[in-house]
Amino acid sequence: MRSLVVYESMFGNTRAVAEAIAEGLRGDVGVVEVGAAPHELASDVDLLVLGAPTHAFGMSRAATREDAAQRALAANTALVSRHDGMREWVERVRVPSHVRLAVFDTKIAKPRLPGSAAKGVAKRLRGAPVELVAAVQHFLVVDTLGPLADGEFDRAREWGATLSERVPVR
């Protein structure tokens, strides 16, 4: 099985989750930041895993990415994703019909906090010829800049292993 994990990450938390999911996946796995992701998937990709941070109750936009850049500057840290985000990539990407899909996001660990980048990604891909192999997954961060909440890295690795079991071998 060949999997590709594409992520958007501002402060490194979503990247860490993407890498943990990749550790759990079986077979040949690639992990790529959304700005470097291909706009057309290779025909040998069986599973596409997409991850993005939740910004202002949904997927990031230019304005929310600029806000993240200002926060990074104030915290004396560099941004991971510096250009277009998952929203823009999803609008451009061509996904072959045999590819299975899984979507996750990161969000602040506050009870009843609404919004989800993952639901936005899945909604935008709903008309595409792809099948979700799992319900969208949310991974929690302690605060805007992180870190991941306790246990989230291990939970992401386990979710990756579960995804591998749900993709038929061609």
C-alpha positions as CSV (number, residue, x, y, z in Angstrom):
1,M,0.0,0.0,0.0
2,R,1.2,3.5,-0.8
3,S,0.0,6.4,1.3
4,L,0.5,10.2,1.1
5,V,0.0,12.4,4.1
6,V,-0.4,16.1,3.2
7,Y,-0.5,18.6,6.1
8,E,-0.8,22.3,6.7
9,S,0.8,23.4,10.0
10,M,1.5,26.8,11.4
11,F,3.4,26.1,14.6
12,G,4.4,22.4,14.1
13,N,1.5,20.7,15.9
14,T,-0.4,19.5,12.8
15,R,3.0,18.4,11.3
16,A,3.7,16.3,14.4
17,V,0.3,14.6,14.1
18,A,0.9,14.0,10.4
19,E,4.3,12.4,11.2
20,A,2.7,10.2,14.0
21,I,0.0,9.0,11.6
22,A,2.6,8.2,9.0
23,E,4.4,6.1,11.6
24,G,1.2,4.1,12.1
25,L,0.5,3.5,8.4
26,R,1.9,0.4,6.8
27,G,3.7,0.2,3.5
28,D,5.3,3.1,1.5
29,V,4.4,6.4,3.2
30,G,5.2,9.9,2.2
31,V,4.6,13.0,4.3
32,V,4.6,16.4,2.7
33,E,3.8,20.0,3.7
34,V,0.9,21.3,1.6
35,G,3.0,24.0,-0.1
36,A,5.2,21.2,-1.6
37,A,2.3,18.7,-2.3
38,P,1.7,17.6,-5.8
39,H,-1.4,19.0,-7.6
40,E,-2.0,15.6,-9.2
41,L,-1.5,12.4,-7.3
42,A,0.5,9.6,-8.6
43,S,-1.5,6.6,-9.8
44,D,0.1,4.3,-7.2
45,V,-1.2,6.3,-4.2
46,D,-3.9,4.2,-2.4
47,L,-4.6,6.4,0.6
48,L,-4.5,10.2,0.9
49,V,-4.5,11.6,4.5
50,L,-5.1,15.3,4.8
51,G,-4.5,17.4,7.9
52,A,-5.0,21.1,8.8
53,P,-5.1,23.3,11.8
54,T,-8.5,24.7,12.8
55,H,-8.5,28.5,12.4
56,A,-11.4,30.7,13.3
57,F,-13.8,27.7,13.4
58,G,-12.7,26.2,10.1
59,M,-10.0,25.9,7.4
60,S,-7.3,28.6,7.4
61,R,-7.6,31.6,5.1
62,A,-5.1,34.2,4.1
63,A,-6.2,36.5,7.0
64,T,-5.9,33.7,9.6
65,R,-2.5,32.6,8.2
66,E,-1.4,36.3,8.5
67,D,-2.6,36.3,12.1
68,A,-0.6,33.1,12.7
69,A,2.5,34.7,11.2
70,Q,2.1,37.6,13.6
71,R,1.8,35.2,16.6
72,A,4.9,33.3,15.4
73,L,6.8,36.5,15.2
74,A,5.7,37.6,18.7
75,A,6.7,34.1,20.0
76,N,10.1,34.2,18.1
77,T,9.3,31.1,16.2
78,A,9.0,30.3,12.5
79,L,5.9,29.2,10.7
80,V,5.9,25.7,9.1
81,S,3.4,26.4,6.3
82,R,4.1,29.8,4.8
83,H,2.0,30.1,1.7
84,D,-1.3,28.7,0.5
85,G,-3.0,26.3,2.8
86,M,-5.2,23.2,2.6
87,R,-8.2,25.2,1.4
88,E,-6.3,26.3,-1.8
89,W,-4.6,23.0,-2.3
90,V,-7.9,21.0,-2.1
91,E,-9.4,23.4,-4.8
92,R,-6.5,22.5,-7.2
93,V,-5.6,18.8,-6.5
94,R,-6.7,16.0,-8.9
95,V,-7.3,12.8,-7.0
96,P,-7.7,9.5,-8.9
97,S,-11.0,7.7,-8.2
98,H,-9.4,4.6,-6.6
99,V,-7.7,6.7,-3.8
100,R,-9.2,6.4,-0.3
101,L,-9.3,9.5,1.9
102,A,-8.9,10.3,5.6
103,V,-9.0,13.8,7.1
104,F,-7.9,15.2,10.5
105,D,-7.4,18.5,12.1
106,T,-5.8,20.0,15.2
107,K,-7.8,22.2,17.5
108,I,-7.5,23.8,20.9
109,A,-8.6,21.5,23.8
110,K,-11.5,23.5,25.1
111,P,-14.9,21.8,25.7
112,R,-17.6,22.6,23.2
113,L,-15.3,24.8,21.1
114,P,-17.1,24.8,17.7
115,G,-15.5,24.5,14.3
116,S,-13.3,22.0,12.4
117,A,-10.8,22.3,9.6
118,A,-11.2,18.6,8.9
119,K,-14.9,18.9,8.3
120,G,-14.3,21.8,5.9
121,V,-11.8,19.7,3.9
122,A,-14.1,16.7,3.8
123,K,-17.0,18.9,2.7
124,R,-14.9,20.4,-0.2
125,L,-14.0,17.0,-1.4
126,R,-17.5,15.6,-1.1
127,G,-18.2,15.9,-4.9
128,A,-14.8,14.4,-5.8
129,P,-14.6,10.7,-6.7
130,V,-13.0,9.8,-3.3
131,E,-14.3,7.6,-0.5
132,L,-13.6,8.5,3.2
133,V,-12.3,5.4,5.1
134,A,-12.9,6.9,8.5
135,A,-14.8,9.7,10.2
136,V,-12.8,13.0,10.5
137,Q,-10.5,12.9,13.4
138,H,-9.6,15.8,15.8
139,F,-6.3,16.0,17.6
140,L,-6.0,18.4,20.5
141,V,-3.4,21.1,21.3
142,V,-3.1,22.8,24.7
143,D,-3.0,26.3,23.3
144,T,-2.7,28.1,20.0
145,L,1.0,27.6,19.7
146,G,0.8,24.1,21.2
147,P,2.0,21.7,22.4
148,L,-0.1,18.7,21.6
149,A,-2.2,17.5,24.5
150,D,-1.0,14.5,26.4
151,G,-1.5,11.2,24.5
152,E,-2.3,12.8,21.1
153,F,0.9,11.7,19.4
154,D,0.2,8.1,20.4
155,R,-3.4,8.4,19.4
156,A,-2.4,9.7,16.0
157,R,-0.1,6.7,15.5
158,E,-2.8,4.3,16.4
159,W,-5.3,6.1,14.0
160,G,-2.7,5.6,11.2
161,A,-2.6,1.9,11.9
162,T,-6.4,1.7,11.9
163,L,-6.5,3.5,8.5
164,S,-4.1,1.0,7.0
165,E,-6.6,-1.8,7.9
166,R,-9.4,0.0,6.1
167,V,-7.8,0.4,2.7
168,P,-8.1,-2.5,0.3
169,V,-4.9,-3.8,-1.2
170,R,-4.9,-3.5,-5.0
